[in-house]
């Protein structure tokens, strides 16, 4: 640490994790943290065009590609220029020249050269929690389309379907509550069905439950009530239980004293 402070050692690093959680706190306090945002679609289009004409890139090939195909590459890469350039290179190197000596990149060639579009999702990192937060808030806000979308992102990344089912159960009680008590029944049944059936059919059950919870009216009265009651029990003198609602003394085998009147 002293060598970092006096400049003997200059550390330059990059991570896809949240550095404030994953990097040593003493090191973070002595560092400048810069967040790098994903590239925009326009940025990637510029880089792809540059790669197609650069001598250090693919400029030595006679490549024919339309503007809409370049836009497709930028869209598939989802902000990751490495994906764009790697896919473009594979497309060029695996496509035979036509009779005119031209490598023509068609929709089919591009589709075969790229993996399926990547969603920015990490099962254990920040994006995991961001995505599940968006999923829950979409159900809470009544946006069924968004709820299904964020659920699909999670499933696509390999999220445990039972984990998603538990979140739906929690939302059905915490956010829907007494406005539609049947939501808890639907969500619980869905979790049991997901556990029994598994993927890929479980996706249908999850979608049905998520849409039902999202579309249900909302009430957090029970959530607020139990939280307030727990707060009172933990911080106040709550007294004793009134006699008229206690359990019958005889059933507790208590000794009863009877005094005659004087």
C-alpha positions in Angstrom: 0.0 0.0 0.0 2.8 2.6 0.8 4.2 2.0 -2.7 0.8 2.8 -4.3 0.6 6.0 -2.1 4.0 7.3 -3.1 3.7 6.4 -6.8 6.3 3.7 -6.9 3.6 1.3 -8.2 0.9 2.5 -10.6 -2.0 0.2 -10.7 -4.4 0.2 -13.7 -7.1 -2.4 -13.7 -10.5 -3.1 -15.1 -13.3 -5.3 -13.8 -16.9 -6.1 -14.8 -17.8 -6.3 -11.1 -18.7 -3.4 -8.9 -15.3 -2.3 -7.6 -16.7 -0.8 -4.4 -17.8 -4.3 -3.4 -15.1 -6.5 -4.9 -11.9 -4.5 -4.6 -9.9 -4.0 -1.4 -11.4 -1.0 0.4 -8.0 0.5 1.2 -7.0 0.3 -2.4 -10.3 1.8 -3.6 -9.8 4.8 -1.2 -6.4 5.5 -2.9 -7.7 5.1 -6.5 -9.7 7.0 -9.1 -12.7 4.8 -10.2 -14.0 5.5 -13.7 -17.1 3.8 -15.0 -17.1 2.8 -18.7 -20.5 2.9 -20.3 -21.5 0.5 -23.1 -21.0 1.9 -26.5 -24.0 3.3 -28.4 -25.3 1.7 -31.6 -23.9 4.7 -33.6 -20.4 4.2 -32.0 -20.3 0.6 -33.0 -21.5 1.4 -36.5 -18.5 3.8 -36.9 -16.0 1.2 -35.5 -17.4 -1.5 -37.9 -17.1 0.8 -40.9 -13.6 1.7 -39.8 -12.7 -2.0 -39.5 -14.0 -2.7 -43.0 -11.7 -0.1 -44.5 -8.6 -0.1 -42.2 -5.4 -1.8 -43.4 -5.0 -3.2 -39.9 -8.5 -4.6 -40.1 -10.4 -6.1 -43.0 -9.5 -3.4 -45.6 -7.5 -5.9 -47.6 -10.7 -7.8 -48.5 -13.2 -6.9 -51.2 -16.3 -6.9 -48.9 -19.8 -6.0 -49.9 -22.2 -5.2 -47.1 -25.2 -2.9 -47.0 -25.9 -0.2 -44.4 -28.8 -2.1 -42.9 -26.5 -5.1 -42.4 -24.0 -3.0 -40.5 -26.8 -1.7 -38.3 -27.9 -5.3 -37.7 -24.3 -6.1 -36.5 -24.4 -3.1 -34.2 -27.7 -4.1 -32.8 -26.8 -7.8 -32.2 -23.6 -6.8 -30.3 -25.7 -4.9 -27.7 -23.0 -2.4 -26.8 -20.1 -4.8 -26.9 -17.7 -3.8 -29.8 -15.7 -7.0 -29.3 -18.8 -9.0 -30.2 -19.3 -6.9 -33.3 -15.7 -7.1 -34.6 -15.4 -10.9 -33.8 -18.6 -11.7 -35.6 -17.7 -9.5 -38.5 -14.3 -11.2 -38.9 -15.9 -14.7 -38.7 -18.4 -13.6 -41.4 -15.7 -12.4 -43.7 -13.3 -15.3 -43.2 -16.0 -18.0 -43.6 -17.6 -16.6 -46.7 -16.4 -17.6 -50.1 -15.8 -15.0 -52.8 -18.2 -14.9 -55.7 -17.2 -15.0 -59.3 -16.3 -11.3 -59.2 -13.9 -11.8 -56.2 -16.3 -10.1 -53.8 -17.2 -11.3 -50.3 -20.9 -10.5 -49.9 -22.2 -10.5 -46.4 -25.9 -11.4 -46.4 -28.4 -11.6 -43.6 -27.9 -15.4 -43.4 -24.1 -15.1 -43.2 -24.4 -12.5 -40.4 -26.9 -14.6 -38.5 -24.7 -17.6 -38.7 -21.6 -15.7 -37.7 -23.0 -14.2 -34.5 -24.2 -15.8 -31.3 -27.7 -15.0 -30.3 -28.0 -11.3 -29.1 -26.4 -10.9 -25.6 -28.3 -9.5 -22.7 -26.1 -7.7 -20.2 -26.7 -10.1 -17.4 -24.5 -11.8 -14.8 -26.1 -14.4 -12.5 -24.0 -13.3 -9.5 -23.1 -9.6 -10.3 -24.7 -6.2 -10.3 -26.7 -6.9 -13.4 -28.4 -9.9 -11.7 -29.7 -7.7 -8.9 -30.6 -4.9 -11.3 -32.6 -7.2 -13.5 -34.4 -8.9 -10.6 -35.2 -5.4 -9.2 -36.6 -4.4 -12.5 -38.7 -7.6 -12.6 -40.2 -7.0 -9.2 -40.8 -3.3 -9.8 -42.5 -4.1 -13.1 -44.9 -6.4 -11.4 -45.4 -3.9 -8.6 -46.1 -1.2 -11.1 -48.6 -3.3 -13.1 -46.5 -3.5 -16.3 -47.0 -7.1 -17.3 -45.0 -6.7 -20.6 -42.0 -5.4 -18.7 -42.2 -8.1 -16.1 -42.2 -10.9 -18.7 -39.3 -9.2 -20.5 -37.1 -9.0 -17.4 -38.0 -12.6 -16.5 -37.0 -13.7 -20.0 -33.6 -12.0 -19.6 -33.1 -13.9 -16.4 -34.1 -17.2 -17.9 -32.0 -16.6 -21.0 -29.0 -16.1 -18.7 -29.7 -19.4 -16.9 -31.4 -18.1 -13.8 -32.9 -20.7 -11.5 -36.7 -20.6 -12.3 -37.5 -21.4 -8.6 -35.7 -18.2 -7.6 -38.0 -16.3 -9.9 -41.0 -18.1 -8.6 -40.1 -17.1 -5.1 -39.9 -13.5 -6.1 -43.4 -13.7 -7.6 -44.7 -15.3 -4.3 -43.2 -12.4 -2.3 -44.6 -9.8 -4.6 -48.1 -11.4 -4.5 -48.1 -10.9 -0.7 -46.1 -7.8 -0.2 -47.5 -5.7 -3.1 -50.8 -7.3 -4.0 -51.8 -8.4 -0.6 -55.5 -7.9 0.5 -56.4 -6.2 -2.8 -56.4 -9.7 -4.3 -55.6 -12.5 -1.8 -56.0 -15.0 -4.6 -52.7 -13.8 -6.1 -50.8 -15.5 -3.3 -52.7 -18.8 -4.1 -51.7 -18.4 -7.8 -48.1 -17.6 -7.1 -47.7 -20.4 -4.6 -49.3 -22.9 -7.0 -46.9 -21.7 -9.7 -43.9 -22.2 -7.5 -44.9 -25.7 -6.8 -45.6 -26.4 -10.4 -42.2 -25.0 -11.5 -40.5 -27.2 -8.9 -42.3 -30.3 -10.2 -42.0 -29.6 -14.0 -38.7 -27.6 -14.5 -37.6 -25.9 -17.6 -38.4 -25.3 -20.4 -42.1 -25.7 -19.7 -41.7 -23.8 -16.4 -41.3 -20.6 -18.3 -45.0 -20.7 -19.2 -46.0 -21.1 -15.6 -43.8 -18.3 -14.5 -45.1 -16.0 -17.2 -48.7 -16.8 -16.2 -48.1 -16.1 -12.6 -46.0 -12.9 -13.2 -48.7 -11.5 -15.5 -51.5 -12.3 -13.0 -49.6 -10.6 -10.1 -48.7 -7.6 -12.3 -52.3 -7.1 -13.4 -53.7 -7.5 -9.9 -54.7 -4.4 -7.9 -52.2 -3.6 -5.2 -52.3 -3.1 -1.5 -49.4 -3.1 1.0 -51.6 -2.8 4.0 -50.5 -6.2 5.5 -46.9 -5.4 4.8 -47.1 -2.1 6.6 -49.2 -3.6 9.5 -46.7 -6.4 10.4 -43.7 -4.1 10.1 -45.3 -1.6 12.4 -46.3 -4.3 14.9 -42.8 -5.7 14.9 -41.4 -2.2 15.5 -43.8 -1.7 18.5 -43.0 -5.1 20.0 -39.2 -4.4 19.7 -39.3 -0.8 21.0 -42.3 -0.3 23.3 -43.8 -1.7 26.5 -46.6 -3.7 25.0 -48.0 -4.7 28.4 -49.7 -8.0 29.2 -52.4 -9.9 27.3 -55.9 -8.9 28.5 -57.6 -11.6 30.6 -60.6 -12.0 28.4 -58.5 -13.2 25.4 -56.0 -15.3 27.3 -56.1 -19.1 27.2 -58.3 -20.7 29.8 -56.3 -20.9 33.1 -57.5 -24.5 33.8 -56.1 -25.7 30.5 -52.7 -24.4 31.6 -52.9 -26.4 34.9 -52.7 -23.1 36.9 -53.6 -23.0 40.6 -56.7 -21.0 41.2 -57.3 -19.3 44.5 -60.8 -18.6 45.7 -61.3 -16.2 48.6 -64.7 -16.0 50.4 -66.2 -12.6 50.8 -66.1 -11.0 54.3 
